[in-house]
Amino acid sequence: MLAEDSVLLREGLIGLLGRYRHEVVAAVGDAEALVVAVEEHAPDIVVTDVRMPPRFQDEGLHAAVRLREKRPTLPVLVLSQYVQRTYASELLDSGDGSGVGYLLKDRVGQVEEFVDALCQVAGGGTVVDPEVVRQLLRRRRDPLERLTPREREVLALIAAGRSNSAIARELVVSEAAVGKHIGSILTKLDLPPAVETHRRVLAVLSYLRA
């Protein structure tokens, strides 16, 4: 069972899996269709993207967690462009922890590694991308420790409600420099672009929690 909203990637995966004699019983483009199709086809394994319609946030990963709640032994391999740490933890904790995988999409380009991961998960094994492991371990540390002193200063001013121009005046730098600092802060706090998500607010929340 394959869930991927990108038609090109979806068709590519179908062809790839077919070459390795794996049958794709159904391929869908959104999370709700995934849940319905799993009920209909009872697949041996689900391969799903994290971000799918309608919001393109974590619908696929959320659906995977829901499916594992209903069928704890259902093998699920999740593919993602980014590490969604909260749901990644829930996915890895679902069922008895077996038959689950979380890979970054870059691994799909390494065909043999991807197919091997698929077989391991289908057989009840657990496969986790090294980057996912690194970020899950880092989650327990201060999220601001990766910021430079200047970036911490900029974030503190954002938390105080300052605009970019006000921050630039206070720090005696250009607005372009402030923009670069903010971009670096969002990257280091693992806040990739997402529809309906105000990353500046989430960065402030991270600052306040820390």
Accessible surface in RSA format (square Angstrom, percent):
REM  Atomic radii and reference values for relative SASA: ProtOr
REM  Chains: A
REM  Algorithm: Lee & Richards
REM  Probe-radius: 1.40
REM  Slices: 20
REM RES _ NUM      All-atoms   Total-Side   Main-Chain    Non-polar    All polar
REM                ABS   REL    ABS   REL    ABS   REL    ABS   REL    ABS   REL
RES MET A   1    13.18   6.8   0.00   0.0  13.18  31.4   0.25   0.2  12.93  17.1
RES LEU A   2     2.40   1.3   2.40   1.7   0.00   0.0   2.40   1.7   0.00   0.0
RES ALA A   3     0.49   0.5   0.00   0.0   0.49   1.1   0.00   0.0   0.49   1.3
RES GLU A   4     2.63   1.5   2.63   2.0   0.00   0.0   1.05   2.0   1.58   1.3
RES ASP A   5    45.12  31.6  28.97  28.8  16.14  38.2   4.03   9.5  41.09  41.0
RES SER A   6    45.14  38.1  37.40  49.9   7.74  17.8  28.80  61.3  16.35  22.9
RES VAL A   7    88.60  58.3  84.39  76.4   4.21  10.2  84.39  73.3   4.21  11.4
RES LEU A   8   158.40  88.2 148.90 106.5   9.50  23.9 149.45 105.0   8.95  24.1
RES LEU A   9    51.70  28.8  46.36  33.2   5.34  13.4  51.12  35.9   0.58   1.6
RES ARG A  10    38.61  16.2  38.61  19.7   0.00   0.0   0.24   0.3  38.37  23.3
RES GLU A  11    97.45  55.9  89.74  67.9   7.71  18.4  37.81  73.1  59.64  48.7
RES GLY A  12    42.79  52.8   0.00   N/A  42.79  52.8  36.16  99.2   6.62  14.8
RES LEU A  13     2.98   1.7   2.29   1.6   0.69   1.7   2.44   1.7   0.54   1.5
RES ILE A  14    54.36  30.9  52.01  38.8   2.35   5.7  52.01  37.5   2.35   6.4
RES GLY A  15    34.39  42.4   0.00   N/A  34.39  42.4  32.30  88.6   2.09   4.7
RES LEU A  16    11.65   6.5  11.65   8.3   0.00   0.0  11.65   8.2   0.00   0.0
RES LEU A  17     8.74   4.9   8.74   6.3   0.00   0.0   8.74   6.1   0.00   0.0
RES GLY A  18    41.41  51.1   0.00   N/A  41.41  51.1  26.26  72.1  15.15  33.9
RES ARG A  19   174.31  73.2 138.63  70.7  35.67  84.9  73.90 101.0 100.41  60.9
RES TYR A  20    88.05  41.1  71.12  40.5  16.92  44.0  57.34  43.1  30.71  37.9
RES ARG A  21   228.80  96.1 194.10  98.9  34.70  82.6  74.94 102.4 153.86  93.2
RES HIS A  22    62.14  34.0  55.71  38.7   6.43  16.5  38.82  40.0  23.33  27.1
RES GLU A  23   149.77  86.0 118.01  89.3  31.76  75.6  50.42  97.5  99.34  81.1
RES VAL A  24    33.87  22.3   8.23   7.4  25.64  61.8   9.14   7.9  24.73  67.1
RES VAL A  25    63.81  42.0  39.59  35.8  24.22  58.4  43.93  38.2  19.89  53.9
RES ALA A  26    19.26  17.7  10.14  15.6   9.12  20.7  19.26  27.1   0.00   0.0
RES ALA A  27    38.80  35.7   9.59  14.8  29.21  66.4   9.59  13.5  29.21  77.4
RES VAL A  28    24.49  16.1  18.89  17.1   5.60  13.5  24.49  21.3   0.00   0.0
RES GLY A  29    23.24  28.7   0.00   N/A  23.24  28.7  13.16  36.1  10.09  22.6
RES ASP A  30    48.40  33.9  48.40  48.2   0.00   0.0  10.88  25.6  37.52  37.4
RES ALA A  31     5.95   5.5   5.79   8.9   0.16   0.4   5.79   8.2   0.16   0.4
RES GLU A  32   106.14  60.9 105.40  79.7   0.74   1.8  58.37 112.9  47.76  39.0
RES ALA A  33    31.85  29.3  23.76  36.7   8.09  18.4  29.90  42.1   1.94   5.1
RES LEU A  34     0.00   0.0   0.00   0.0   0.00   0.0   0.00   0.0   0.00   0.0
RES VAL A  35    14.18   9.3  14.18  12.8   0.00   0.0  14.18  12.3   0.00   0.0
RES VAL A  36    96.92  63.8  93.96  85.1   2.96   7.1  96.27  83.6   0.65   1.8
RES ALA A  37     8.29   7.6   7.10  11.0   1.19   2.7   8.18  11.5   0.10   0.3
RES VAL A  38     0.52   0.3   0.08   0.1   0.44   1.0   0.08   0.1   0.44   1.2
RES GLU A  39   106.50  61.1  78.52  59.4  27.98  66.6  38.77  75.0  67.73  55.3
RES GLU A  40   130.05  74.7  94.12  71.2  35.93  85.5  40.78  78.9  89.27  72.9
RES HIS A  41    72.97  39.9  49.08  34.1  23.90  61.1  30.08  31.0  42.89  49.9
RES ALA A  42    65.10  59.9  48.18  74.4  16.91  38.5  48.18  67.9  16.91  44.8
RES PRO A  43     9.77   7.1   1.77   1.6   8.00  29.1   6.46   5.3   3.32  20.6
RES ASP A  44   123.95  86.8 110.45 109.9  13.50  31.9  33.19  78.1  90.75  90.5
RES ILE A  45    21.89  12.5  21.68  16.2   0.21   0.5  21.68  15.6   0.21   0.6
RES VAL A  46     0.00   0.0   0.00   0.0   0.00   0.0   0.00   0.0   0.00   0.0
RES VAL A  47     4.94   3.3   4.94   4.5   0.00   0.0   4.94   4.3   0.00   0.0
RES THR A  48     0.37   0.3   0.00   0.0   0.37   0.9   0.37   0.5   0.00   0.0
RES ASP A  49     7.45   5.2   6.18   6.1   1.27   3.0   0.16   0.4   7.29   7.3
RES VAL A  50     1.02   0.7   1.02   0.9   0.00   0.0   1.02   0.9   0.00   0.0
RES ARG A  51    46.77  19.6  45.22  23.1   1.55   3.7  26.32  36.0  20.45  12.4
RES MET A  52     0.00   0.0   0.00   0.0   0.00   0.0   0.00   0.0   0.00   0.0
RES PRO A  53    40.27  29.3  39.12  35.7   1.15   4.2  39.18  32.3   1.09   6.8
RES PRO A  54   112.90  82.3  88.61  80.8  24.29  88.3  92.50  76.4  20.40 126.8
RES ARG A  55    90.53  38.0  89.42  45.6   1.12   2.7  31.47  43.0  59.07  35.8
RES PHE A  56    82.69  41.4  81.29  50.3   1.41   3.7  81.29  49.3   1.41   4.0
RES GLN A  57    31.33  17.5  29.78  21.8   1.55   3.7   8.54  18.2  22.79  17.3
RES ASP A  58    30.30  21.2  30.30  30.2   0.00   0.0   1.26   3.0  29.04  29.0
RES GLU A  59    16.57   9.5  12.47   9.4   4.10   9.8  15.29  29.6   1.28   1.0
RES GLY A  60     0.00   0.0   0.00   N/A   0.00   0.0   0.00   0.0   0.00   0.0
RES LEU A  61     0.00   0.0   0.00   0.0   0.00   0.0   0.00   0.0   0.00   0.0
RES HIS A  62    71.89  39.3  71.89  50.0   0.00   0.0  38.00  39.2  33.89  39.4
RES ALA A  63     0.13   0.1   0.03   0.0   0.11   0.2   0.03   0.0   0.11   0.3
RES ALA A  64     0.00   0.0   0.00   0.0   0.00   0.0   0.00   0.0   0.00   0.0
RES VAL A  65     6.93   4.6   6.93   6.3   0.00   0.0   6.93   6.0   0.00   0.0
RES ARG A  66    75.48  31.7  74.85  38.2   0.64   1.5  26.86  36.7  48.62  29.5
RES LEU A  67     2.01   1.1   1.81   1.3   0.20   0.5   1.85   1.3   0.15   0.4
RES ARG A  68     0.72   0.3   0.13   0.1   0.59   1.4   0.00   0.0   0.72   0.4
RES GLU A  69   123.38  70.8  93.65  70.9  29.72  70.8  42.82  82.8  80.55  65.8
RES LYS A  70   129.01  62.9  97.15  59.6  31.86  75.8  73.91  66.5  55.09  58.7
RES ARG A  71    80.51  33.8  77.58  39.5   2.93   7.0  38.33  52.4  42.18  25.6
RES PRO A  72    63.80  46.5  63.01  57.4   0.78   2.8  63.01  52.0   0.78   4.9
RES THR A  73   118.18  84.1 101.14 102.5  17.04  40.6  76.07 102.2  42.11  63.7
RES LEU A  74     1.46   0.8   0.12   0.1   1.33   3.4   1.43   1.0   0.02   0.1
RES PRO A  75    18.01  13.1  18.01  16.4   0.00   0.0  18.01  14.9   0.00   0.0
RES VAL A  76     0.00   0.0   0.00   0.0   0.00   0.0   0.00   0.0   0.00   0.0
RES LEU A  77     0.00   0.0   0.00   0.0   0.00   0.0   0.00   0.0   0.00   0.0
RES VAL A  78     0.00   0.0   0.00   0.0   0.00   0.0   0.00   0.0   0.00   0.0
RES LEU A  79     1.93   1.1   1.93   1.4   0.00   0.0   1.93   1.4   0.00   0.0
RES SER A  80     2.26   1.9   2.20   2.9   0.06   0.1   0.06   0.1   2.20   3.1
RES GLN A  81   106.86  59.8  88.79  64.9  18.07  43.0  29.47  62.7  77.39  58.7
RES TYR A  82    86.24  40.3  81.84  46.6   4.40  11.4  54.15  40.7  32.10  39.6
RES VAL A  83    17.01  11.2   1.75   1.6  15.26  36.8   1.75   1.5  15.26  41.4
RES GLN A  84    40.23  22.5  37.77  27.6   2.46   5.8   4.96  10.6  35.27  26.7
RES ARG A  85    48.86  20.5  43.29  22.1   5.57  13.3   5.18   7.1  43.67  26.5
RES THR A  86    77.88  55.4  75.54  76.6   2.35   5.6  45.85  61.6  32.03  48.4
RES TYR A  87    46.68  21.8  46.25  26.3   0.43   1.1  19.27  14.5  27.41  33.8
RES ALA A  88     0.00   0.0   0.00   0.0   0.00   0.0   0.00   0.0   0.00   0.0
RES SER A  89    26.50  22.4  23.36  31.2   3.13   7.2  20.95  44.6   5.54   7.8
RES GLU A  90    76.54  43.9  70.55  53.4   5.98  14.2  31.31  60.6  45.23  36.9
RES LEU A  91     0.00   0.0   0.00   0.0   0.00   0.0   0.00   0.0   0.00   0.0
RES LEU A  92    34.92  19.4  25.81  18.5   9.12  22.9  25.81  18.1   9.12  24.5
RES ASP A  93   113.14  79.3  89.17  88.8  23.96  56.7  29.73  70.0  83.41  83.2
RES SER A  94    13.56  11.5   4.12   5.5   9.43  21.7  13.56  28.9   0.00   0.0
RES GLY A  95    41.53  51.2   0.00   N/A  41.53  51.2   9.82  26.9  31.71  71.0
RES ASP A  96   118.21  82.8  77.96  77.6  40.25  95.2  50.23 118.2  67.98  67.8
RES GLY A  97    22.41  27.6   0.00   N/A  22.41  27.6  15.34  42.1   7.07  15.8
RES SER A  98    42.59  36.0  39.75  53.0   2.84   6.5  26.62  56.7  15.97  22.4
RES GLY A  99     2.80   3.5   0.00   N/A   2.80   3.5   2.80   7.7   0.00   0.0
RES VAL A 100     0.20   0.1   0.20   0.2   0.00   0.0   0.20   0.2   0.00   0.0
RES GLY A 101     0.00   0.0   0.00   N/A   0.00   0.0   0.00   0.0   0.00   0.0
RES TYR A 102     0.00   0.0   0.00   0.0   0.00   0.0   0.00   0.0   0.00   0.0
RES LEU A 103     5.30   3.0   5.30   3.8   0.00   0.0   5.30   3.7   0.00   0.0
RES LEU A 104    25.88  14.4  25.88  18.5   0.00   0.0  25.88  18.2   0.00   0.0
RES LYS A 105    43.19  21.1  35.70  21.9   7.49  17.8  16.14  14.5  27.06  28.8
RES ASP A 106   109.16  76.5  94.52  94.1  14.64  34.6  32.95  77.6  76.21  76.0
RES ARG A 107    56.14  23.6  56.14  28.6   0.00   0.0   2.47   3.4  53.66  32.5
RES VAL A 108    19.75  13.0  16.87  15.3   2.87   6.9  16.87  14.7   2.87   7.8
RES GLY A 109    65.33  80.6   0.00   N/A  65.33  80.6  38.14 104.7  27.19  60.9
RES GLN A 110    88.37  49.4  80.60  58.9   7.77  18.5  40.71  86.6  47.67  36.2
RES VAL A 111    51.71  34.0  47.15  42.7   4.56  11.0  47.15  41.0   4.56  12.4
RES GLU A 112   136.41  78.3 129.02  97.6   7.39  17.6  45.15  87.3  91.26  74.5
RES GLU A 113    76.60  44.0  66.54  50.3  10.06  24.0  40.09  77.5  36.51  29.8
RES PHE A 114     0.13   0.1   0.13   0.1   0.00   0.0   0.13   0.1   0.00   0.0
RES VAL A 115    12.22   8.0  12.22  11.1   0.00   0.0  12.22  10.6   0.00   0.0
RES ASP A 116    76.82  53.8  71.75  71.4   5.07  12.0  21.36  50.3  55.46  55.3
RES ALA A 117     3.32   3.1   2.94   4.5   0.38   0.9   3.22   4.5   0.10   0.3
RES LEU A 118     7.11   4.0   7.11   5.1   0.00   0.0   7.11   5.0   0.00   0.0
RES CYS A 119    61.20  46.3  49.07  54.7  12.14  28.5  27.65  70.1  33.55  36.2
RES GLN A 120    83.83  46.9  74.10  54.2   9.73  23.2  31.80  67.7  52.02  39.5
RES VAL A 121     0.00   0.0   0.00   0.0   0.00   0.0   0.00   0.0   0.00   0.0
RES ALA A 122    45.64  42.0  24.48  37.8  21.16  48.1  24.79  34.9  20.84  55.2
RES GLY A 123    71.58  88.3   0.00   N/A  71.58  88.3  36.13  99.1  35.45  79.4
RES GLY A 124    33.00  40.7   0.00   N/A  33.00  40.7  22.68  62.3  10.32  23.1
RES GLY A 125    27.69  34.1   0.00   N/A  27.69  34.1  25.88  71.0   1.81   4.1
RES THR A 126    70.56  50.2  40.78  41.3  29.78  71.0  33.24  44.6  37.32  56.4
RES VAL A 127    24.16  15.9  21.10  19.1   3.06   7.4  24.16  21.0   0.00   0.0
RES VAL A 128    37.98  25.0  17.50  15.8  20.48  49.3  17.50  15.2  20.48  55.5
RES ASP A 129     0.51   0.4   0.04   0.0   0.47   1.1   0.47   1.1   0.04   0.0
RES PRO A 130    89.26  65.1  79.50  72.5   9.76  35.5  84.51  69.8   4.74  29.5
RES GLU A 131    46.89  26.9  43.87  33.2   3.02   7.2  22.84  44.2  24.05  19.6
RES VAL A 132     0.00   0.0   0.00   0.0   0.00   0.0   0.00   0.0   0.00   0.0
RES VAL A 133    64.27  42.3  63.30  57.3   0.97   2.3  64.26  55.8   0.01   0.0
RES ARG A 134   116.28  48.8 111.11  56.6   5.16  12.3  66.14  90.4  50.14  30.4
RES GLN A 135    17.46   9.8  17.46  12.8   0.00   0.0   0.00   0.0  17.46  13.2
RES LEU A 136    32.94  18.3  26.50  19.0   6.44  16.2  26.71  18.8   6.22  16.7
RES LEU A 137   114.78  63.9 108.68  77.8   6.10  15.3 108.88  76.5   5.89  15.9
RES ARG A 138    23.59   9.9  21.52  11.0   2.06   4.9   6.78   9.3  16.80  10.2
RES ARG A 139   110.64  46.5  91.25  46.5  19.39  46.2  25.69  35.1  84.95  51.5
RES ARG A 140   217.87  91.5 178.34  90.9  39.53  94.1  61.66  84.3 156.21  94.7
RES ARG A 141   124.12  52.1 112.94  57.6  11.18  26.6  55.73  76.2  68.39  41.5
RES ASP A 142    64.49  45.2  49.30  49.1  15.19  35.9  32.48  76.5  32.00  31.9
RES PRO A 143    41.74  30.4  39.68  36.2   2.06   7.5  41.74  34.5   0.00   0.0
RES LEU A 144     7.83   4.4   7.83   5.6   0.00   0.0   7.83   5.5   0.00   0.0
RES GLU A 145    78.01  44.8  51.85  39.2  26.16  62.3  25.27  48.9  52.74  43.1
RES ARG A 146    51.75  21.7  33.44  17.0  18.30  43.6  37.63  51.4  14.12   8.6
RES LEU A 147    10.11   5.6   0.00   0.0  10.11  25.4   0.30   0.2   9.81  26.4
RES THR A 148    57.74  41.1  54.05  54.8   3.69   8.8  54.86  73.7   2.88   4.3
RES PRO A 149   113.51  82.7 105.73  96.4   7.78  28.3 108.66  89.7   4.86  30.2
RES ARG A 150    87.17  36.6  83.02  42.3   4.15   9.9  26.30  35.9  60.87  36.9
RES GLU A 151     9.88   5.7   9.88   7.5   0.00   0.0   0.30   0.6   9.58   7.8
RES ARG A 152    92.40  38.8  90.21  46.0   2.19   5.2  35.15  48.0  57.25  34.7
RES GLU A 153    80.22  46.1  74.02  56.0   6.20  14.8  30.82  59.6  49.40  40.3
RES VAL A 154     0.00   0.0   0.00   0.0   0.00   0.0   0.00   0.0   0.00   0.0
RES LEU A 155     0.18   0.1   0.18   0.1   0.00   0.0   0.18   0.1   0.00   0.0
RES ALA A 156    34.86  32.0  28.94  44.7   5.91  13.5  29.14  41.0   5.71  15.1
RES LEU A 157    19.64  10.9  19.64  14.1   0.00   0.0  19.64  13.8   0.00   0.0
RES ILE A 158    11.49   6.5   4.57   3.4   6.92  16.7   4.57   3.3   6.92  18.8
RES ALA A 159    33.40  30.7   5.30   8.2  28.10  63.9   5.81   8.2  27.59  73.1
RES ALA A 160    63.88  58.7  27.31  42.1  36.56  83.2  40.52  57.1  23.36  61.9
RES GLY A 161    66.76  82.3   0.00   N/A  66.76  82.3  35.07  96.3  31.68  71.0
RES ARG A 162    91.49  38.4  85.18  43.4   6.31  15.0  18.77  25.7  72.72  44.1
RES SER A 163    58.17  49.2  48.80  65.1   9.37  21.6  48.31 102.9   9.86  13.8
RES ASN A 164    46.89  32.3  43.50  42.0   3.39   8.2  12.29  29.6  34.59  33.4
RES SER A 165    37.35  31.6  35.37  47.2   1.98   4.6  18.47  39.3  18.88  26.4
RES ALA A 166    20.40  18.8  17.04  26.3   3.37   7.7  17.52  24.7   2.89   7.7
RES ILE A 167     0.00   0.0   0.00   0.0   0.00   0.0   0.00   0.0   0.00   0.0
RES ALA A 168     6.79   6.2   6.01   9.3   0.78   1.8   6.16   8.7   0.63   1.7
RES ARG A 169   171.91  72.2 149.32  76.1  22.58  53.8  81.44 111.3  90.47  54.8
RES GLU A 170    92.62  53.2  63.38  47.9  29.25  69.6  36.08  69.8  56.55  46.2
RES LEU A 171    18.92  10.5   6.70   4.8  12.22  30.7   9.97   7.0   8.96  24.1
RES VAL A 172   131.29  86.4 108.01  97.8  23.28  56.1 113.77  98.8  17.53  47.5
RES VAL A 173    48.05  31.6  26.71  24.2  21.34  51.4  38.03  33.0  10.01  27.2
RES SER A 174    65.70  55.5  50.52  67.4  15.18  35.0  49.81 106.1  15.89  22.3
RES GLU A 175    96.53  55.4  87.71  66.4   8.82  21.0  29.51  57.1  67.02  54.7
RES ALA A 176    70.74  65.0  53.45  82.5  17.29  39.3  65.55  92.3   5.20  13.8
RES ALA A 177    30.39  27.9  26.00  40.1   4.39  10.0  29.51  41.6   0.88   2.3
RES VAL A 178     0.03   0.0   0.03   0.0   0.00   0.0   0.03   0.0   0.00   0.0
RES GLY A 179    32.86  40.5   0.00   N/A  32.86  40.5  23.36  64.1   9.50  21.3
RES LYS A 180   161.91  79.0 146.71  90.0  15.20  36.2  97.43  87.7  64.48  68.7
RES HIS A 181    45.82  25.0  45.17  31.4   0.65   1.7  30.20  31.1  15.62  18.2
RES ILE A 182    17.03   9.7  17.03  12.7   0.00   0.0  17.03  12.3   0.00   0.0
RES GLY A 183    33.91  41.8   0.00   N/A  33.91  41.8  31.41  86.2   2.50   5.6
RES SER A 184    35.69  30.2  26.09  34.8   9.60  22.1  24.91  53.1  10.78  15.1
RES ILE A 185     0.89   0.5   0.89   0.7   0.00   0.0   0.89   0.6   0.00   0.0
RES LEU A 186    13.97   7.8  13.97  10.0   0.00   0.0  13.97   9.8   0.00   0.0
RES THR A 187   102.63  73.0  88.25  89.5  14.38  34.3  68.50  92.0  34.13  51.6
RES LYS A 188    59.46  29.0  54.55  33.5   4.91  11.7  45.35  40.8  14.12  15.0
RES LEU A 189     7.00   3.9   0.83   0.6   6.17  15.5   1.03   0.7   5.96  16.0
RES ASP A 190    35.96  25.2  17.08  17.0  18.88  44.6  12.04  28.3  23.92  23.9
RES LEU A 191    25.92  14.4  23.54  16.8   2.37   6.0  24.98  17.5   0.93   2.5
RES PRO A 192    31.41  22.9  21.19  19.3  10.22  37.1  27.65  22.8   3.75  23.3
RES PRO A 193    80.73  58.8  75.99  69.3   4.75  17.3  77.65  64.1   3.09  19.2
RES ALA A 194    28.37  26.1   9.38  14.5  19.00  43.2  15.23  21.4  13.15  34.8
RES VAL A 195    83.34  54.8  74.92  67.8   8.42  20.3  82.15  71.4   1.18   3.2
RES GLU A 196   139.80  80.3  86.68  65.6  53.12 126.5  48.77  94.3  91.03  74.3
RES THR A 197    44.49  31.6  24.04  24.4  20.45  48.7  18.53  24.9  25.95  39.2
RES HIS A 198   114.14  62.4  99.97  69.5  14.17  36.2  75.22  77.5  38.91  45.3
RES ARG A 199    69.42  29.1  65.72  33.5   3.70   8.8   5.99   8.2  63.43  38.4
RES ARG A 200    64.60  27.1  62.23  31.7   2.36   5.6  33.91  46.3  30.68  18.6
RES VAL A 201    77.17  50.8  75.37  68.2   1.79   4.3  77.16  67.0   0.00   0.0
RES LEU A 202    62.05  34.6  60.91  43.6   1.14   2.9  60.96  42.8   1.09   2.9
RES ALA A 203     1.43   1.3   1.43   2.2   0.00   0.0   1.43   2.0   0.00   0.0
RES VAL A 204    25.86  17.0  25.86  23.4   0.00   0.0  25.86  22.5   0.00   0.0
RES LEU A 205    67.44  37.6  67.34  48.2   0.11   0.3  67.34  47.3   0.11   0.3
RES SER A 206    17.86  15.1  16.60  22.2   1.26   2.9   1.96   4.2  15.90  22.3
RES TYR A 207    71.91  33.6  65.49  37.3   6.42  16.7  32.31  24.3  39.60  48.8
RES LEU A 208   117.96  65.7  89.16  63.8  28.79  72.4  92.14  64.7  25.82  69.5
RES ARG A 209   184.04  77.3 144.29  73.6  39.75  94.6  74.91 102.4 109.13  66.1
RES ALA A 210    69.51  63.9   2.39   3.7  67.12 152.7  25.73  36.2  43.78 116.0
END  Absolute sums over single chains surface
CHAIN  1 A    10594.6       8394.7       2199.9       5935.4       4659.2
END  Absolute sums over all chains
TOTAL         10594.6       8394.7       2199.9       5935.4       4659.2
